[in-house]
Amino acid sequence: MATTIQVDVVSAHEKIFSGEAEFVALPGEQGELGILPGHIPFITRIRPGTVRIKINGQEEELIFVAGGILEVQPRVVTVLADTAIRGKDLDEAKAEQARKDAEQSMADRKTDFNHAAAQAELAIASAQLAALKQFRSRK
């Protein structure tokens, strides 16, 4: 049985990660998913959060994703993310401002207010801040 799995994380704009890994964990639609080599095939949506990629003999690679699709095959994991940002590239000030803006939008409801969009923006900003905290705790 294989000891590694090919992992590709791609955003709408660029390939963020491509390489062999021992393990991948990420936020699936129904909860946290852990994927090892030889996993059964499936496809699911992903939620905003952190993709953790365990590379043999190295620290985990952390990548923030905001939505998208996950495809798992026995030897390949593909993350097609709406947004993907390497942990080291996350901008705390920008994420904090986005969280504050979303909270303000939800507090100042107007007739044309889109509650679902504001909630989605808040979830993404909060997930970015959590990913940043996780990234910093590993240093």
CYANA upper distance limits for C-alpha pairs under 8 A (distance plus 0.5 A):
  1 MET  CA     38 GLY  CA      7.92
  2 ALA  CA     37 PRO  CA      6.66
  2 ALA  CA     38 GLY  CA      7.61
  2 ALA  CA     75 ARG  CA      8.42
  3 THR  CA     22 GLU  CA      6.82
  3 THR  CA     37 PRO  CA      6.69
  4 THR  CA     20 GLU  CA      6.36
  4 THR  CA     21 ALA  CA      5.63
  4 THR  CA     22 GLU  CA      5.11
  4 THR  CA     23 PHE  CA      7.99
  4 THR  CA     36 LEU  CA      8.18
  4 THR  CA     37 PRO  CA      6.10
  4 THR  CA     75 ARG  CA      8.22
  5 ILE  CA     20 GLU  CA      5.92
  5 ILE  CA     21 ALA  CA      5.82
  5 ILE  CA     22 GLU  CA      6.79
  5 ILE  CA     23 PHE  CA      7.98
  5 ILE  CA     36 LEU  CA      7.68
  5 ILE  CA     37 PRO  CA      5.53
  5 ILE  CA     38 GLY  CA      8.40
  5 ILE  CA     74 PRO  CA      8.26
  5 ILE  CA     75 ARG  CA      5.46
  5 ILE  CA     76 VAL  CA      6.14
  5 ILE  CA     77 VAL  CA      7.63
  6 GLN  CA     18 SER  CA      7.83
  6 GLN  CA     19 GLY  CA      6.13
  6 GLN  CA     20 GLU  CA      5.05
  6 GLN  CA     21 ALA  CA      6.84
  6 GLN  CA     75 ARG  CA      6.57
  6 GLN  CA     76 VAL  CA      5.13
  6 GLN  CA     77 VAL  CA      6.63
  7 VAL  CA     17 PHE  CA      7.87
  7 VAL  CA     18 SER  CA      6.10
  7 VAL  CA     19 GLY  CA      6.00
  7 VAL  CA     20 GLU  CA      6.53
  7 VAL  CA     21 ALA  CA      7.13
  7 VAL  CA     76 VAL  CA      6.41
  7 VAL  CA     77 VAL  CA      5.28
  7 VAL  CA     78 THR  CA      6.45
  7 VAL  CA     79 VAL  CA      8.42
  8 ASP  CA     15 LYS  CA      8.07
  8 ASP  CA     16 ILE  CA      8.20
  8 ASP  CA     17 PHE  CA      6.05
  8 ASP  CA     18 SER  CA      4.95
  8 ASP  CA     19 GLY  CA      7.27
  8 ASP  CA     76 VAL  CA      8.38
  8 ASP  CA     77 VAL  CA      6.81
  8 ASP  CA     78 THR  CA      5.36
  8 ASP  CA     79 VAL  CA      6.65
  9 VAL  CA     15 LYS  CA      6.69
  9 VAL  CA     16 ILE  CA      5.94
  9 VAL  CA     17 PHE  CA      5.53
  9 VAL  CA     18 SER  CA      7.01
  9 VAL  CA     78 THR  CA      6.52
  9 VAL  CA     79 VAL  CA      5.16
  9 VAL  CA     80 LEU  CA      6.76
  9 VAL  CA     81 ALA  CA      7.74
  9 VAL  CA     84 ALA  CA      8.34
 10 VAL  CA     14 GLU  CA      6.45
 10 VAL  CA     15 LYS  CA      4.85
 10 VAL  CA     16 ILE  CA      5.97
 10 VAL  CA     17 PHE  CA      7.54
 10 VAL  CA     78 THR  CA      8.28
 10 VAL  CA     79 VAL  CA      6.61
 10 VAL  CA     80 LEU  CA      5.63
 10 VAL  CA     81 ALA  CA      6.53
 10 VAL  CA     84 ALA  CA      7.71
 11 SER  CA     15 LYS  CA      6.74
 11 SER  CA     16 ILE  CA      7.43
 11 SER  CA     80 LEU  CA      6.46
 11 SER  CA     81 ALA  CA      5.28
 11 SER  CA     82 ASP  CA      6.22
 11 SER  CA     83 THR  CA      5.98
 11 SER  CA     84 ALA  CA      5.92
 12 ALA  CA     80 LEU  CA      8.31
 12 ALA  CA     81 ALA  CA      7.45
 12 ALA  CA     82 ASP  CA      6.48
 12 ALA  CA     83 THR  CA      7.38
 16 ILE  CA     84 ALA  CA      7.57
 16 ILE  CA     85 ILE  CA      7.92
 16 ILE  CA     86 ARG  CA      7.67
 20 GLU  CA     55 ILE  CA      7.27
 21 ALA  CA     53 ILE  CA      6.92
 21 ALA  CA     54 LYS  CA      6.06
 21 ALA  CA     55 ILE  CA      5.00
 21 ALA  CA     56 ASN  CA      6.90
 22 GLU  CA     36 LEU  CA      7.07
 22 GLU  CA     37 PRO  CA      7.54
 22 GLU  CA     53 ILE  CA      8.25
 22 GLU  CA     54 LYS  CA      6.06
 22 GLU  CA     55 ILE  CA      6.30
 22 GLU  CA     56 ASN  CA      6.69
 23 PHE  CA     34 GLY  CA      7.67
 23 PHE  CA     35 ILE  CA      6.27
 23 PHE  CA     36 LEU  CA      5.51
 23 PHE  CA     37 PRO  CA      7.80
 23 PHE  CA     53 ILE  CA      6.53
 23 PHE  CA     54 LYS  CA      5.63
 23 PHE  CA     55 ILE  CA      7.95
 24 VAL  CA     34 GLY  CA      6.29
 24 VAL  CA     35 ILE  CA      5.64
 24 VAL  CA     36 LEU  CA      7.29
 24 VAL  CA     51 VAL  CA      7.59
 24 VAL  CA     52 ARG  CA      6.15
 24 VAL  CA     53 ILE  CA      5.14
 24 VAL  CA     54 LYS  CA      6.78
 25 ALA  CA     32 GLU  CA      7.45
 25 ALA  CA     33 LEU  CA      5.89
 25 ALA  CA     34 GLY  CA      4.89
 25 ALA  CA     35 ILE  CA      6.73
 25 ALA  CA     51 VAL  CA      6.23
 25 ALA  CA     52 ARG  CA      5.60
 25 ALA  CA     53 ILE  CA      7.15
 26 LEU  CA     32 GLU  CA      6.22
 26 LEU  CA     33 LEU  CA      5.89
 26 LEU  CA     34 GLY  CA      7.33
 26 LEU  CA     46 ILE  CA      8.23
 26 LEU  CA     49 GLY  CA      7.67
 26 LEU  CA     50 THR  CA      6.44
 26 LEU  CA     51 VAL  CA      4.93
 26 LEU  CA     52 ARG  CA      6.83
 27 PRO  CA     31 GLY  CA      6.28
 27 PRO  CA     32 GLU  CA      5.00
 27 PRO  CA     33 LEU  CA      6.60
 27 PRO  CA     46 ILE  CA      6.28
 27 PRO  CA     47 ARG  CA      5.98
 27 PRO  CA     48 PRO  CA      7.47
 27 PRO  CA     49 GLY  CA      6.43
 27 PRO  CA     50 THR  CA      7.36
 27 PRO  CA     51 VAL  CA      7.71
 28 GLY  CA     32 GLU  CA      6.00
 28 GLY  CA     33 LEU  CA      6.39
 28 GLY  CA     44 THR  CA      7.39
 28 GLY  CA     45 ARG  CA      6.69
 28 GLY  CA     46 ILE  CA      4.84
 28 GLY  CA     47 ARG  CA      6.24
 29 GLU  CA     44 THR  CA      7.37
 29 GLU  CA     45 ARG  CA      5.95
 29 GLU  CA     46 ILE  CA      5.60
 29 GLU  CA     47 ARG  CA      6.19
 35 ILE  CA     39 HIS  CA      6.79
 37 PRO  CA     74 PRO  CA      6.58
 37 PRO  CA     75 ARG  CA      6.42
 38 GLY  CA     73 GLN  CA      8.11
 38 GLY  CA     74 PRO  CA      4.59
 38 GLY  CA     75 ARG  CA      6.54
 39 HIS  CA     72 VAL  CA      7.81
 39 HIS  CA     73 GLN  CA      7.24
 39 HIS  CA     74 PRO  CA      5.43
 39 HIS  CA     75 ARG  CA      8.31
 40 ILE  CA     72 VAL  CA      7.78
 40 ILE  CA     73 GLN  CA      6.96
 40 ILE  CA     74 PRO  CA      6.36
 41 PRO  CA     71 GLU  CA      7.96
 41 PRO  CA     72 VAL  CA      5.50
 41 PRO  CA     73 GLN  CA      4.94
 41 PRO  CA     74 PRO  CA      6.72
 42 PHE  CA     71 GLU  CA      6.48
 42 PHE  CA     72 VAL  CA      5.78
 42 PHE  CA     73 GLN  CA      7.48
 43 ILE  CA     69 ILE  CA      7.59
 43 ILE  CA     70 LEU  CA      6.05
 43 ILE  CA     71 GLU  CA      5.01
 43 ILE  CA     72 VAL  CA      6.80
 44 THR  CA     69 ILE  CA      6.31
 44 THR  CA     70 LEU  CA      5.86
 44 THR  CA     71 GLU  CA      7.31
 45 ARG  CA     67 GLY  CA      7.60
 45 ARG  CA     68 GLY  CA      6.26
 45 ARG  CA     69 ILE  CA      4.98
 45 ARG  CA     70 LEU  CA      6.53
 46 ILE  CA     66 ALA  CA      8.25
 46 ILE  CA     67 GLY  CA      5.71
 46 ILE  CA     68 GLY  CA      5.95
 46 ILE  CA     69 ILE  CA      6.22
 46 ILE  CA     70 LEU  CA      7.02
 47 ARG  CA     65 VAL  CA      8.12
 47 ARG  CA     66 ALA  CA      6.73
 47 ARG  CA     67 GLY  CA      5.45
 47 ARG  CA     68 GLY  CA      7.91
 48 PRO  CA     64 PHE  CA      7.90
 48 PRO  CA     65 VAL  CA      5.92
 48 PRO  CA     66 ALA  CA      4.49
 48 PRO  CA     67 GLY  CA      5.89
 48 PRO  CA    123 ALA  CA      7.57
 48 PRO  CA    124 ILE  CA      6.11
 48 PRO  CA    127 ALA  CA      6.34
 48 PRO  CA    128 GLN  CA      8.31
 49 GLY  CA     64 PHE  CA      6.12
 49 GLY  CA     65 VAL  CA      6.06
 49 GLY  CA     66 ALA  CA      7.02
 49 GLY  CA    124 ILE  CA      8.22
 49 GLY  CA    127 ALA  CA      5.56
 49 GLY  CA    128 GLN  CA      7.28
 49 GLY  CA    130 ALA  CA      8.20
 49 GLY  CA    131 ALA  CA      6.99
 50 THR  CA     62 LEU  CA      6.88
 50 THR  CA     63 ILE  CA      6.07
 50 THR  CA     64 PHE  CA      5.08
 50 THR  CA     65 VAL  CA      6.66
 50 THR  CA    127 ALA  CA      8.22
 50 THR  CA    131 ALA  CA      6.11
 51 VAL  CA     61 GLU  CA      8.45
 51 VAL  CA     62 LEU  CA      6.22
 51 VAL  CA     63 ILE  CA      5.59
 51 VAL  CA     64 PHE  CA      6.70
 51 VAL  CA     65 VAL  CA      7.45
 52 ARG  CA     60 GLU  CA      6.64
 52 ARG  CA     61 GLU  CA      6.28
 52 ARG  CA     62 LEU  CA      5.37
 52 ARG  CA     63 ILE  CA      7.18
 53 ILE  CA     60 GLU  CA      5.81
 53 ILE  CA     61 GLU  CA      5.50
 53 ILE  CA     62 LEU  CA      7.01
 54 LYS  CA     58 GLN  CA      7.87
 54 LYS  CA     59 GLU  CA      7.36
 54 LYS  CA     60 GLU  CA      5.05
 54 LYS  CA     61 GLU  CA      7.03
 55 ILE  CA     59 GLU  CA      7.33
 55 ILE  CA     60 GLU  CA      6.67
 55 ILE  CA     61 GLU  CA      7.90
 61 GLU  CA     87 GLY  CA      8.33
 62 LEU  CA     86 ARG  CA      6.86
 62 LEU  CA     87 GLY  CA      5.74
 62 LEU  CA    131 ALA  CA      8.43
 62 LEU  CA    135 PHE  CA      7.16
 63 ILE  CA     84 ALA  CA      7.07
 63 ILE  CA     85 ILE  CA      6.13
 63 ILE  CA     86 ARG  CA      4.95
 63 ILE  CA     87 GLY  CA      5.63
 63 ILE  CA    131 ALA  CA      8.40
 64 PHE  CA     83 THR  CA      8.40
 64 PHE  CA     84 ALA  CA      6.00
 64 PHE  CA     85 ILE  CA      5.62
 64 PHE  CA     86 ARG  CA      6.70
 64 PHE  CA     87 GLY  CA      6.80
 64 PHE  CA    127 ALA  CA      8.47
 64 PHE  CA    128 GLN  CA      7.01
 64 PHE  CA    131 ALA  CA      6.72
 65 VAL  CA     81 ALA  CA      6.55
 65 VAL  CA     82 ASP  CA      7.81
 65 VAL  CA     83 THR  CA      5.96
 65 VAL  CA     84 ALA  CA      4.95
 65 VAL  CA     85 ILE  CA      7.09
 66 ALA  CA     81 ALA  CA      7.05
 66 ALA  CA     82 ASP  CA      6.46
 66 ALA  CA     83 THR  CA      5.57
 66 ALA  CA     84 ALA  CA      7.12
 66 ALA  CA    124 ILE  CA      6.68
 67 GLY  CA     81 ALA  CA      6.23
 67 GLY  CA     82 ASP  CA      5.89
 67 GLY  CA     83 THR  CA      7.37
 68 GLY  CA     79 VAL  CA      7.85
 68 GLY  CA     80 LEU  CA      6.03
 68 GLY  CA     81 ALA  CA      4.68
 68 GLY  CA     82 ASP  CA      5.56
 68 GLY  CA     83 THR  CA      8.33
 69 ILE  CA     79 VAL  CA      6.52
 69 ILE  CA     80 LEU  CA      5.67
 69 ILE  CA     81 ALA  CA      6.81
 70 LEU  CA     77 VAL  CA      7.87
 70 LEU  CA     78 THR  CA      6.33
 70 LEU  CA     79 VAL  CA      5.17
 70 LEU  CA     80 LEU  CA      6.78
 71 GLU  CA     77 VAL  CA      6.40
 71 GLU  CA     78 THR  CA      5.66
 71 GLU  CA     79 VAL  CA      7.02
 72 VAL  CA     76 VAL  CA      6.64
 72 VAL  CA     77 VAL  CA      5.13
 72 VAL  CA     78 THR  CA      6.95
 73 GLN  CA     77 VAL  CA      6.63
 85 ILE  CA     89 ASP  CA      6.83
 85 ILE  CA     90 LEU  CA      6.97
 86 ARG  CA     90 LEU  CA      7.20
 87 GLY  CA    131 ALA  CA      7.52
 87 GLY  CA    132 LEU  CA      6.87
 87 GLY  CA    135 PHE  CA      6.36
 88 LYS  CA    135 PHE  CA      7.88
 90 LEU  CA    128 GLN  CA      7.94
 90 LEU  CA    132 LEU  CA      6.94
 91 ASP  CA     95 ALA  CA      6.74
 92 GLU  CA     96 GLU  CA      6.46
 92 GLU  CA    129 LEU  CA      7.06
 92 GLU  CA    132 LEU  CA      7.58
 93 ALA  CA     97 GLN  CA      6.61
 94 LYS  CA     98 ALA  CA      6.68
 95 ALA  CA     99 ARG  CA      6.70
 95 ALA  CA    125 ALA  CA      5.70
 95 ALA  CA    126 SER  CA      8.07
 95 ALA  CA    128 GLN  CA      6.82
 95 ALA  CA    129 LEU  CA      6.81
 96 GLU  CA    100 LYS  CA      6.74
 96 GLU  CA    125 ALA  CA      7.37
 96 GLU  CA    126 SER  CA      8.48
 96 GLU  CA    129 LEU  CA      7.60
 97 GLN  CA    101 ASP  CA      6.56
 98 ALA  CA    102 ALA  CA      6.63
 98 ALA  CA    121 GLU  CA      7.88
 98 ALA  CA    122 LEU  CA      7.85
 98 ALA  CA    125 ALA  CA      6.35
 99 ARG  CA    103 GLU  CA      6.69
 99 ARG  CA    121 GLU  CA      7.79
 99 ARG  CA    122 LEU  CA      5.80
 99 ARG  CA    125 ALA  CA      5.52
 99 ARG  CA    126 SER  CA      6.88
100 LYS  CA    104 GLN  CA      6.54
101 ASP  CA    105 SER  CA      6.62
102 ALA  CA    106 MET  CA      6.77
102 ALA  CA    118 ALA  CA      5.86
102 ALA  CA    119 GLN  CA      7.69
102 ALA  CA    121 GLU  CA      6.50
102 ALA  CA    122 LEU  CA      5.75
103 GLU  CA    107 ALA  CA      6.75
103 GLU  CA    118 ALA  CA      8.10
103 GLU  CA    122 LEU  CA      7.27
104 GLN  CA    108 ASP  CA      6.59
105 SER  CA    109 ARG  CA      7.03
105 SER  CA    113 PHE  CA      8.39
105 SER  CA    118 ALA  CA      7.09
106 MET  CA    115 HIS  CA      7.18
106 MET  CA    118 ALA  CA      6.82
106 MET  CA    119 GLN  CA      8.24
109 ARG  CA    113 PHE  CA      6.21
114 ASN  CA    118 ALA  CA      6.90
115 HIS  CA    119 GLN  CA      6.61
116 ALA  CA    120 ALA  CA      6.64
117 ALA  CA    121 GLU  CA      6.68
118 ALA  CA    122 LEU  CA      6.62
119 GLN  CA    123 ALA  CA      6.60
120 ALA  CA    124 ILE  CA      6.69
121 GLU  CA    125 ALA  CA      6.64
122 LEU  CA    126 SER  CA      6.47
123 ALA  CA    127 ALA  CA      6.47
124 ILE  CA    128 GLN  CA      6.62
125 ALA  CA    129 LEU  CA      6.81
126 SER  CA    130 ALA  CA      6.72
127 ALA  CA    131 ALA  CA      6.55
128 GLN  CA    132 LEU  CA      6.61
129 LEU  CA    133 LYS  CA      6.69
130 ALA  CA    134 GLN  CA      6.66
131 ALA  CA    135 PHE  CA      6.54
132 LEU  CA    136 ARG  CA      6.63
133 LYS  CA    137 SER  CA      6.64
134 GLN  CA    138 ARG  CA      7.10
135 PHE  CA    139 LYS  CA      7.55
